[in-house]
Amino acid sequence: MNALELLDIISTGETSKVQFKREIDSNDSIAAEMIAFSNSRGGKLFFGVEDKTGKITGLSIKQIQDYNQLLANIANDMVKPQIFIYTEVVGVSSSEDDKKVLIVEISEGTAKPYKDKNGAIWIKQGSDKRRLTDNNEQIRLFQQSGILYLDEMIIPQTTVNDVEVSKVEKYVKAVQKRESDESIDITENLLHNLNIIKEGRLTLGGLLFFANNPQKYRPAFCVKAISFFGNSIGGTEYRSSQDIEGCIPEIFEETMRFFTSNLLHIQAGQNFNSVGKLEISQIALEEFVQNALVHRDYSKNSPIRIMIFDNRIEIVSPGSLPNNLTIENIKMGHAVVRNNLLVSYCSKLMIYRGFGSGINRALEAQPNIELINDVEGEQFKVIIPRPEKK
């Protein structure tokens, strides 16, 4: 970083990724800042800059030497697990003197959640940091690090009686590639081996694919679909509204029926007596609805939202892309599996392929799709323009 880049950053003030410090006032406070950056999206600490005014006060050579050693010790000894930091010094010259700023870069961590010596977890909240106490948010950090897969967790109050045997039979036949009507003995041991149950209770994956009434225990895990008049989510009138519930394959099928009944069918060069093709690529709709159901963040107690406007369709999934994935990554076929069990079940019971090629396939079929990874709002949005009415 050069002096001009430093001045430009300082001029915009503190943010979620930039913090100013005149000096090291407390080792515990600096450790908390490092932890918050590591548990969030990473960031930089600037020493020798007033936090309130952005005035460059600078550090002496002796301070820079002492701080470098002290900051390394804090990263090693006061952050669990330890983190690695990168430091650099940038000088800013003026007519009066040359002031030096020590910049400490902390990357987003891969072993979340990071804690201080007392076990406290810190995250960024805007330009500030806050201590994390909410259980769901802590679970999300474990999930991001790959330590925990939420769909493998046990759902309290469920029992083996919540399993719909016919759904398990269908899955087993798909795995074994059996097409006969011969019944299969669905034992508790088999359910355990398939990770549908653990300790006599359903896993989240088992609930979402094989329960007779998943929303009894997780009512928010559904699809809320609305077809609006006009182009505003603030509209008070709608053509159709539906809460789509059931297991994931059932939700998928019913959501596709919602699209079919609320979108236009066009002739597209077909015979006059034909039913017509859907105005939006069915391939694209299938891919993005499946992705929303299988890859959403199930630590967030909220539904998938599907909105049909006069000029566009929006599919909004709870949770932004996991583990540093970007829109560019997923367009290149990169994938990070957030829900292992759901992917496994889906690959046998639905048209899901699981090769990371679904986004490309959807974009080839419908090139004008916009993908938005909303990190701050913790959601992933797909916007598909509708053809202009002639």
Buried (B, 14 or more C-beta within 10 A) or exposed (E): BEBEEBBEBBEEEBEBBBBBBBEBEEBBEBBBBBBBBBBBBBBBBBBBBEBEEBBBBBBEEEBBEEBBEBBBEBBEEBBBEEBEBEBEBBEBEEEEEEBBBBBBBBBBBEBBBBBBEEEBBBBBEEBEBEEBEEEEBBBBBBBBBBEBBBBBBBBEEBEBEBBBBEBBBBBBBBBEEEEEEEEBEBEEEBBBEBBBBBEEBBBBBBBBBBBBEBBEBBEEBBBBBBBBEEEEEEBEEBEEEBEBBBBBBBBBBBBBEBBEEBBEEEEEEEEEEEEEBBBBBBBBBBBBBBBBBBBBBBBBEBBBBBBBBBEBBBBBBBBBBBBEBEBEBBEEEEBBBBBBBBBBBBBBBBEBEEEBEBBBBBBEBBEEBEBBBEEEEBBBBBBBBBEEEE
